[in-house]
Amino acid sequence: MKISNNIQKIKSTLPNHISLIAVSKTKPNSDLLEAYDSGQRIFGENKIQDMSKKWDSLPKDIEWHMIGHVQTNKVKYMAPFVSLIHTVDSLKLIIEINKQALKNNRIIDCLIQIRIAEEETKFGLPENQLEDLLESVIALKSIKIRGLMGMASFTSDDLKVRSEFNKLSKLFNKIKKKYSNLDILSMGMSSDYAIAIEEGSTMIRVGSKIFGERN
Ligand SMILES: *Cc1c(COP(=O)(O)O)cnc(C)c1O
């Protein structure tokens, strides 16, 4: 009951236009099913192999979102079913996703992950390379870029987190003027989603606040 209570509690505070991704990485199927039974249909995983196993054994109306770093040679394992890839940050990866989507007769929705945190460890595309990347995708028919994703620095300094989200939100609004079909801004996790929503997020990725701490 705890998981479904957590979901209901979070949902009751969310504005209607926000999608909630339940980040279920490392968690057993029984936990995902409890979330499913309370109405949750979108789950986020960070390893393609784990996501494929869960997809195999859980109900087929679940939408699976890839939120972890993607290795090009593994795209083929998720291409048959993934609903949204949040972590696209190179043309090489885009070309592979397009190829595997075509093989599966699908169009795969993706977000470009932008590097907004000052920390060096985070993946993502530098902001100034975004337009070039978007231009190169236009010709590809089996991949659709839906928006941007970003992760703020891991810090208790709310002002810093807010300013990083604000920067991404400004970039999103600027780029939307030219590419009007962009409609998703994925930012915010358990510790910072309230700030992310204030700064313009449309999609939050929440793990520990739903499922409890990971080991
Ligand atoms: C693990 C993870 C989350 C969820 O983190 P919590 O702090 O548990 O909410 C969100 N986004 C990404 C990219 C993650 O890897």
The ligand as an ORCA input file, in Angstrom:
! r2SCAN-3c Opt
* xyz 0 1
  C      17.370      7.642    -10.918
  C      16.949      8.755    -11.784
  C      15.826      9.550    -11.459
  C      15.021      9.376    -10.189
  O      15.781      9.712     -9.063
  P      15.109      9.876     -7.618
  O      16.006     10.822     -6.917
  O      15.094      8.518     -7.015
  O      13.736     10.430     -7.816
  C      15.455     10.536    -12.344
  N      16.134     10.756    -13.495
  C      17.209     10.027    -13.829
  C      17.901     10.328    -15.107
  C      17.646      9.011    -12.996
  O      18.723      8.296    -13.353
*
